[in-house]
Amino acid sequence: MSQEDVEIVFGAFEAFSGRDRDAWRSICDDALEAVPSGDWPETATIRGREAVWDFFLQAEEPWETGAYQLAEMIDAEDDRVVAHQVREMRGKESGVTVRYDYWAVFRVHAGKVIRVEYFGTRAEALKAVGLKD
């Protein structure tokens, strides 16, 4: 994992967390793909930077405003960064608190995020990039 790839992923993460659409768009490729985790209600791959942005915003709608944290980043080589994303979330309507705890594999190419795929566990994410837990 190059430091540049880590910085790109971190920049995309920070831009979305701050709802800075222009900064996020500058970091993500036009053809960005997002692949939801198998345990999410949405299962189809989302294609296109604008569609991914909209998907992320819609996923946030039921929850009070809050910040995700990158708890860990792992060297996956081949322009891939594995990141552990966590957040304590409270439902706007229900007040129910849940812990968002997912692993994401980011693919970077030519200085842009081109793909992000979500996994429920560290082992699944590592397996997806050919690493062992």
Secondary structure, DSSP 8 states (H G I E B T S, - for coil): --HHHHHHHHHHHHHHHTT-HHHHHHHEEEEEEEE--TTSS--S-EESHHHHHHHHHHHHTTB-S---EEEEEEE--TTEEEEEEEEEEEBTTT--EEEEEEEEEEEEETTEEEEEEEESSHHHHHHHTT---
